[in-house]
Amino acid sequence: MDFPFDANPAARRLVDERLRYIDHRLMRPLPAHPPPATTPERRRAYLLEEAQELYWNEVRWEQETEEELTEDGELTEMVFPGFLALVDALVVPHLHDGKEDSHRDVVHDLLQWLADRLLRLRAERPDPRARVQEVILADRLIDLVLYRYLLLRPEEVELVDAGRG
């Protein structure tokens, strides 16, 4: 499938480096990366587009309201509740034609898009406060999506996060 954006090699490296770090921290095999392409191409493109639109809506809402801004920063999980709920739904295995599969391939595409977005934001030399906030949010959001993509248990998330210091 062709991506509707330029998934540059740096974005792929960013995701792969985080995957290697998680793999190093955990003592169990992780799901296949990249996952097998199980979602039909048109549906895959549609789901990716819907996820991107949800991302933009939630970013704009937070920039407008600053509802989740705290003294310690923003709570990424609270800024992107719909987006993360969609990711959860995409990685959950479901029955299709009598066999179990998921839309992890869509989440893989989404991770590449998020990494690309993060790298573009960093390169834009963020001046406005909203842009700086989006860099911080996008960086953490990649981790949160990866945890779901890899089907990590809560104690594994704690282990991975604790190692980042």
Secondary structure per residue as TSV (DSSP state, phi and psi in degrees):
chain	resnum	aa	ss	phi	psi
A	1	M	-	360.0	136.6
A	2	D	-	-82.7	137.3
A	3	F	-	-78.4	146.1
A	4	P	S	-80.4	19.0
A	5	F	S	-152.2	168.3
A	6	D	-	-86.5	96.1
A	7	A	-	-77.3	90.2
A	8	N	-	-72.3	159.7
A	9	P	H	-58.7	-32.6
A	10	A	H	-64.3	-37.2
A	11	A	H	-66.2	-42.1
A	12	R	H	-63.5	-41.1
A	13	R	H	-62.8	-41.2
A	14	L	H	-58.2	-48.3
A	15	V	H	-65.1	-44.7
A	16	D	H	-63.2	-37.5
A	17	E	H	-64.0	-42.4
A	18	R	H	-66.8	-37.6
A	19	L	H	-62.8	-43.5
A	20	R	H	-62.6	-40.2
A	21	Y	H	-61.7	-46.5
A	22	I	H	-63.0	-44.4
A	23	D	H	-59.0	-40.3
A	24	H	H	-65.5	-36.6
A	25	R	H	-75.9	-29.4
A	26	L	-	-99.7	151.7
A	27	M	S	-111.3	47.5
A	28	R	S	-150.9	156.2
A	29	P	-	-66.5	141.5
A	30	L	-	-99.0	158.6
A	31	P	-	-58.3	156.9
A	32	A	-	-57.6	138.8
A	33	H	S	-136.8	127.6
A	34	P	S	-68.3	154.4
A	35	P	-	-74.3	162.1
A	36	P	-	-63.8	146.1
A	37	A	-	-77.7	102.1
A	38	T	-	-109.2	-15.1
A	39	T	S	-92.8	128.6
A	40	P	-	-54.4	144.2
A	41	E	H	-54.1	-46.0
A	42	R	H	-64.2	-42.0
A	43	R	H	-68.0	-38.8
A	44	R	H	-61.0	-46.2
A	45	A	H	-63.5	-41.1
A	46	Y	H	-63.2	-47.6
A	47	L	H	-63.8	-39.2
A	48	L	H	-63.4	-44.5
A	49	E	H	-62.1	-41.7
A	50	E	H	-64.0	-41.0
A	51	A	H	-64.5	-42.0
A	52	Q	H	-61.8	-43.8
A	53	E	H	-62.7	-40.5
A	54	L	H	-62.8	-42.2
A	55	Y	H	-56.1	-52.1
A	56	W	H	-61.6	-41.7
A	57	N	H	-61.7	-42.7
A	58	E	H	-72.6	-35.0
A	59	V	H	-64.1	-48.2
A	60	R	H	-60.7	-42.4
A	61	W	H	-61.1	-44.7
A	62	E	H	-66.5	-39.5
A	63	Q	H	-63.5	-35.7
A	64	E	H	-74.3	-42.6
A	65	T	H	-103.5	-27.1
A	66	E	-	50.9	37.5
A	67	E	T	-62.9	-35.4
A	68	E	T	-100.2	11.4
A	69	L	E	-77.6	123.6
A	70	T	E	-123.6	176.2
A	71	E	T	-61.7	-30.5
A	72	D	T	-89.9	5.9
A	73	G	E	112.3	-165.0
A	74	E	E	-98.1	147.2
A	75	L	-	-91.6	99.8
A	76	T	H	-55.6	-39.3
A	77	E	H	-60.7	-32.5
A	78	M	H	-83.5	-25.6
A	79	V	H	-74.7	-33.3
A	80	F	-	-118.7	49.1
A	81	P	H	-65.4	-43.1
A	82	G	H	-67.9	-40.8
A	83	F	H	-61.3	-48.2
A	84	L	H	-68.9	-32.7
A	85	A	H	-64.6	-39.1
A	86	L	H	-64.3	-43.7
A	87	V	H	-59.5	-44.5
A	88	D	H	-56.0	-44.9
A	89	A	H	-66.2	-34.0
A	90	L	H	-72.7	-30.3
A	91	V	H	-90.2	-14.7
A	92	V	S	-69.7	125.6
A	93	P	-	-62.4	143.0
A	94	H	E	-139.0	161.5
A	95	L	E	-84.1	131.1
A	96	H	E	-141.8	120.8
A	97	D	T	52.8	38.4
A	98	G	T	81.2	-0.4
A	99	K	E	-125.4	156.2
A	100	E	E	-89.4	128.1
A	101	D	E	-149.8	178.6
A	102	S	-	-140.6	-174.3
A	103	H	-	-109.3	40.7
A	104	R	H	-61.7	-27.3
A	105	D	H	-63.0	-34.7
A	106	V	H	-68.1	-41.6
A	107	V	H	-65.6	-36.5
A	108	H	H	-58.1	-48.1
A	109	D	H	-59.6	-42.2
A	110	L	H	-64.3	-39.7
A	111	L	H	-61.1	-42.4
A	112	Q	H	-62.4	-41.8
A	113	W	H	-65.0	-43.9
A	114	L	H	-62.9	-42.6
A	115	A	H	-63.6	-41.3
A	116	D	H	-62.1	-43.4
A	117	R	H	-61.2	-45.4
A	118	L	H	-60.5	-46.0
A	119	L	H	-64.4	-38.2
A	120	R	H	-65.9	-41.1
A	121	L	H	-62.5	-44.1
A	122	R	H	-63.3	-36.9
A	123	A	H	-73.1	-20.9
A	124	E	T	-78.6	5.5
A	125	R	-	48.0	75.7
A	126	P	-	-59.0	122.0
A	127	D	-	-103.1	-55.8
A	128	P	S	-62.5	145.0
A	129	R	H	-55.8	-39.6
A	130	A	H	-61.2	-38.0
A	131	R	H	-68.1	-42.0
A	132	V	H	-60.7	-44.2
A	133	Q	H	-61.1	-40.4
A	134	E	H	-66.6	-34.8
A	135	V	H	-60.9	-48.0
A	136	I	H	-62.7	-44.4
A	137	L	H	-64.8	-45.8
A	138	A	H	-63.4	-39.1
A	139	D	H	-61.4	-47.8
A	140	R	H	-69.9	-35.6
A	141	L	H	-62.0	-36.6
A	142	I	H	-58.5	-44.5
A	143	D	H	-61.7	-45.3
A	144	L	H	-63.1	-38.2
A	145	V	H	-69.7	-41.4
A	146	L	H	-58.6	-42.6
A	147	Y	H	-59.4	-39.4
A	148	R	H	-73.3	-43.3
A	149	Y	H	-56.5	-37.8
A	150	L	T	-92.1	2.1
A	151	L	T	56.6	44.2
A	152	L	-	-73.3	143.5
A	153	R	-	-81.6	158.5
A	154	P	H	-53.8	-40.5
A	155	E	H	-68.5	-28.7
A	156	E	H	-72.8	-37.7
A	157	V	H	-60.5	-44.6
A	158	E	H	-60.1	-42.9
A	159	L	H	-62.0	-45.7
A	160	V	H	-65.0	-47.4
A	161	D	H	-63.7	-38.5
A	162	A	H	-64.1	-33.4
A	163	G	H	-71.6	-17.1
A	164	R	H	-81.7	-18.2
A	165	G	-	67.8	360.0
